[in-house]
Every structure is written in C-alpha cells, then in structure tokens.
Amino acid sequence: MVNSHATEHSAPVQEVFSSIQGEGLYAGHRQIFVRFAHCHLHCAYCDTPMTSASGQCEVETPPGSNQRVLYENPVSIETLLEIIHELRLYGAPHSISFTGGEPLLYHRFLSALLPRIQPVLPTYIETSGTQPELLKPVLPFVSIMAMDIKFPSATGEASLFEAHREFYELTRLHRETGLFIKLVVGPNALEAEWQAVEKIVSDPATPIFIQPVTDLVSRQVTVSASDLLRYQERLSRHFEHVRVLPQTHKMLAVL
C-alpha cells in the first residue's frame, strides 16, 4: 500500500545509505541508496521489510558505522537532497540508486526529484518492471534502469509478463537510459518462463542477469550449479550478455 501522505513534494523513505551495489550490471560500484517504503507485490523470496523498524527514515552515517540518524516520514525533497549531499562526500559514488519496496509508486515525487539529481550523479532505478503507466513521467530523468522480470515459480504470484513487455519496450525506446534485466530464479523455473523472457526482451544485446534465490536464514543459494549452468546456456542461445550473479552484498555483509 502506498503511504497516503506521499505527494510530489514528499515520500515515505525507509533508509538512505552509501554502500556497494551487490546486484546486476554495476555490482561492486559504490552507490548512494534511497530505499522507499512499500511495494504492490508480495514476492515469496523478498528479504526487504516494507518500512523501517522505527517507521522513520534511517540514515546511516558515516557509511559502514551502523549508526543511524532518524528523520520523520514522509521525507521532503529538500531534506533528501541535503542527506544525499552529505553522503556524496564518502567514496566517490558512481550513481544514486532508488530502490524499495517499489520506487515507481512515488513517480510524482521522483519526477520532481530526479531532474535535480541527474546533473550531479547518474540516477539508477531498481524496479519490478510491472507498472509502465507510472514509468512514463519518470523515464526522461533515469540514467540506468535495473528491471526485474518476475518468474511466478519464484514469486508465488500471478504472471506479469505482459506488463513486463510494455515496461521493457517503453524503456528500450528511450535510448538515453541504460537498461539491464534481472531474473530472480528458484530451483523450479519453468520452460514457459524462459520462453516469456525471449518474447519480452526484444533486443539480444540487453544484458541479462540470472540471480539465484538466496535462503533468508542461511544466506545460501538455493539453486544447484547444474541448474544455473543450464539456465545460462538456455538464454545464451538468444542473448549476447547472460551472466549468473548472486547477491554479493550479502556475502560482504554490507547494507
């Protein structure tokens, strides 16, 4: 559920921190992360709470200290810009990642915020890729799009492949935005799901990352090596850049 107090001027933010990107095309890069509250999906493998424990926006400073400064929610654009300015002093961040939850739930807020950030840092949106209608006002200000294609065998939810197709095509046609795909897969991925990826991703040069589900307790990958190799081989027949990459930030024990 979207926070009813969210507007184009403020939005509910769980946390803001500077850390190492652990997933996808920019794994290993330093980023500033803005994690929004709430999501419209309920993926079975999700390891992210939908609000902070305090209900406030928690800002880790300095990075890696586990010390938090609290801000009341919803957070205003001006306050968030001040927080981002302070975190830019650490680690020469490559870009700023807006994640969640689902950041596009707050498309009006992002449409006002991103034009003020993009001239200073590349903007990176991590999204479920299921709401093309919310993407349209935000897309002109997105430098990098990290888009999921959700497998029902992993999420436990209904198929969203048509929404993914619309989202992908809308982003792909905006040439200024870099785009890559993330597939979170479990041990029971279905042939129909791989076929859906082939239909959705119309450009064979789009990078695709296969991310095996990680157990929430043991932090161990739940997909066998033979299956991961088979999955990669399957997609590599159709796409130029297919990589297998787990959630490396969990291995590094960083936010």
PyMOL commands that set and color helices and strands:
alter all, ss='L'
color gray80, all
select helices_A, chain A and resi 24-26+77-87+103-117+132-135+139-141+152-155+161-172+191-200+225-236+248-252
alter helices_A, ss='H'
color red, helices_A
select strands_A, chain A and resi 10-11+13-20+30-36+57-60+68-71+75-76+95-99+123-127+144-148+178-185+208-212+242-244
alter strands_A, ss='S'
color yellow, strands_A
deselect
rebuild
show_as cartoon
